[in-house]
């Protein structure tokens, strides 16, 4: 069982995902929001590439709709890309399907469809992802959503944290400089993950958008240790 990290969806053509587990990571915020949605009782999540597709699923199939561009909630949708929007008592989501389109996270997932299995990973559900990967006994590619094709720190740290969980189970990261670097970064960050990430570009963007609460929440570890968003070929379901 080996682990590698793709630092951006733009780099996916360099990887052969066949037979592998793809762990899609957009800590701030798409995969954290998806995990929160399924924990809150959303029945399934449809990640789509365009705002038009997202709106159509709302009109034609009655899905709740979530959409974001450049970190800002897109106009005309039920919600943006904040996990807190799924937790308001006056916004019932249990028993509903959700369509979501985001700047980075949904692109990463839709570019990884050749994988044997696809799951969404966040710090919120790290344990569920680690347990699934351990049970599969397949090579793993962590697909970091990044930011508009560029490297981002928080998604890479999630890859390092996942490696840390799996190393005692025989995981090999020695073949991949990306995995070695991610693990090293995680060892430096794990004592104070929120503090470590204060220097990151993504956190600075969120704080400018007055979304600091999202940042703090998304860096909590194992809030949803049994929630695993799993791709079934058409949508994400809770496994």
C-alpha positions in Angstrom: 0.0 0.0 0.0 1.6 3.2 -1.2 0.5 6.8 -0.9 1.2 9.7 -3.3 -0.1 13.2 -3.4 -1.2 15.2 -6.4 -0.8 18.8 -5.4 -3.3 20.2 -8.0 -6.1 18.9 -10.3 -4.0 20.4 -13.1 -1.4 17.6 -12.5 -3.9 14.7 -12.7 -2.9 13.8 -16.2 0.5 12.8 -14.8 -1.1 10.0 -12.7 -2.7 6.7 -13.5 -5.5 6.3 -11.1 -6.7 2.9 -12.3 -6.8 0.5 -9.4 -6.2 3.2 -6.8 -8.2 4.9 -4.1 -8.5 8.6 -4.8 -9.0 10.7 -1.7 -10.3 14.1 -2.8 -9.3 16.9 -0.4 -10.5 20.4 -0.2 -10.3 21.2 3.4 -11.3 24.9 3.0 -14.1 24.1 2.3 -15.8 21.7 -0.2 -14.9 18.3 1.3 -15.5 19.6 4.8 -18.9 20.9 3.7 -19.7 17.6 2.0 -18.8 15.6 5.1 -20.9 17.9 7.2 -23.9 17.6 4.8 -23.9 13.8 5.1 -23.5 14.0 8.8 -26.5 16.3 9.0 -28.7 13.9 7.2 -28.3 14.9 3.5 -29.1 11.7 1.5 -26.6 12.2 -1.3 -24.4 14.8 -2.8 -24.1 15.6 -6.5 -20.8 17.4 -7.2 -21.0 19.3 -10.6 -18.7 21.4 -12.6 -20.9 24.4 -13.5 -23.3 26.7 -11.9 -25.9 25.9 -14.6 -25.7 22.2 -13.8 -26.1 22.9 -10.1 -29.2 25.1 -10.7 -30.7 22.5 -13.1 -30.5 19.8 -10.4 -32.3 22.2 -8.0 -35.1 23.0 -10.6 -35.5 19.5 -12.1 -34.9 17.2 -9.2 -35.6 19.3 -6.1 -32.0 19.2 -4.8 -30.8 21.7 -2.3 -28.1 23.8 -4.1 -24.8 25.0 -2.9 -22.4 27.0 -5.1 -19.3 29.1 -4.6 -16.9 31.0 -6.8 -13.7 32.6 -5.6 -14.7 31.8 -2.0 -18.0 33.8 -2.3 -21.5 32.3 -2.3 -22.9 32.4 -5.8 -26.1 34.3 -6.2 -29.4 32.4 -6.7 -28.5 29.2 -4.8 -29.7 27.9 -1.4 -26.3 28.2 0.2 -22.6 28.8 -0.5 -19.8 26.6 0.6 -19.9 26.9 4.4 -20.5 23.8 6.6 -22.3 26.0 9.1 -25.1 26.6 6.5 -26.0 23.0 6.9 -26.2 23.1 10.6 -28.8 25.9 11.1 -32.0 24.7 12.8 -34.1 26.9 10.5 -32.5 25.4 7.3 -33.7 21.7 7.4 -31.5 19.4 5.2 -32.3 15.9 6.6 -33.7 13.7 3.9 -32.8 16.0 1.0 -30.2 15.6 -1.8 -27.6 18.3 -2.3 -26.0 19.6 -5.6 -22.7 21.4 -5.1 -20.4 23.3 -7.4 -17.2 24.9 -6.1 -14.1 26.6 -7.5 -11.7 23.8 -6.7 -13.1 20.8 -4.9 -15.7 19.6 -7.4 -13.1 19.9 -10.2 -10.7 17.7 -8.3 -13.4 15.0 -7.9 -14.6 15.1 -11.4 -11.0 14.7 -12.7 -10.5 11.6 -10.7 -13.3 9.3 -12.0 -10.9 6.7 -13.4 -10.0 5.6 -9.8 -11.1 2.3 -8.4 -12.7 4.1 -5.5 -13.2 7.8 -4.7 -13.8 9.2 -1.2 -13.8 12.8 0.1 -11.4 13.6 2.9 -11.2 16.4 5.5 -9.8 16.7 9.0 -13.4 16.4 10.1 -13.6 12.8 8.9 -9.9 11.8 8.9 -10.6 8.5 10.8 -13.3 7.3 8.4 -10.9 8.0 5.4 -8.0 6.2 7.1 -10.1 3.2 8.0 -11.5 2.9 4.4 -8.0 3.2 2.9 -6.6 0.6 5.3 -9.4 -1.9 4.4 -9.0 -1.4 0.7 -5.3 -2.3 0.7 -4.8 -0.4 -2.6 -2.4 2.4 -3.5 -3.8 5.8 -2.6 -3.6 9.1 -4.4 -4.5 12.1 -2.3 -5.9 14.6 -4.8 -5.5 18.1 -3.4 -8.0 20.6 -4.7 -5.5 23.5 -4.3 -6.5 26.9 -5.4 -7.1 27.6 -9.1 -4.5 25.0 -10.1 -2.0 26.1 -7.5 -0.6 24.3 -4.4 -2.2 24.9 -1.1 -1.0 24.1 2.4 -4.1 22.8 4.1 -4.9 20.1 1.6 -1.3 18.9 1.6 -1.4 18.7 5.4 -4.4 16.5 5.2 -2.4 14.1 3.0 0.4 14.1 5.6 -2.1 13.4 8.4 -3.6 10.5 6.5 -0.1 9.1 5.9 0.6 9.4 9.7 -2.5 7.3 10.4 -1.6 4.6 7.9 2.2 4.3 8.4 1.8 1.9 11.4 -0.3 -0.3 9.1 2.4 -0.8 6.5 1.9 2.2 4.3 4.9 3.1 2.1 5.6 6.7 1.3 9.3 6.3 0.6 8.8 6.3 -3.2 7.1 9.8 -3.3 8.8 13.1 -2.4 5.3 14.6 -2.4 4.2 12.2 0.3 7.4 12.6 2.3 7.1 16.4 2.2 3.4 16.3 3.2 4.2 14.0 6.2 7.0 16.3 7.3 4.7 19.3 7.1 2.1 17.5 9.2 4.7 16.6 11.8 5.5 20.3 12.1 1.8 21.4 12.1 0.0 18.8 14.2 0.6 20.3 17.6 -1.3 23.5 16.6 -3.0 23.0 13.2 -5.1 26.2 13.3 -2.0 28.3 14.4 0.2 26.7 11.7 -2.4 27.5 9.0 -2.7 31.2 9.9 0.1 31.8 7.5 -1.6 30.2 4.6 -3.2 32.0 1.6 -6.5 30.2 2.0 -6.9 31.2 5.6 -6.1 34.8 4.7 -8.8 34.7 2.0 -11.4 33.3 4.4 -10.6 35.9 7.0 -11.0 38.7 4.5 -14.5 37.1 3.7 -15.3 37.1 7.4 -15.4 33.3 7.4 -12.9 32.7 10.2 -15.4 30.5 11.9 -15.3 28.2 8.9 -11.6 27.9 9.1 -11.6 27.0 12.8 -14.3 24.4 12.3 -12.7 22.8 9.3 -9.4 22.3 11.2 -11.1 20.2 13.9 -10.1 16.6 13.7 -12.5 13.7 13.7 -15.7 15.5 14.5 -17.3 13.0 12.1 -15.2 9.9 12.5 -17.8 7.6 10.9 -18.8 9.8 7.9 -17.3 8.7 4.7 -18.5 10.4 1.4 -18.1 7.6 -1.2 -18.6 8.0 -4.9 -21.1 5.5 -6.3 -20.6 6.3 -9.9 -23.1 9.2 -10.0 -23.1 10.8 -6.6 -21.5 10.8 -3.2 -23.3 8.8 -0.5 -22.5 8.1 3.1 -20.8 4.8 3.5 
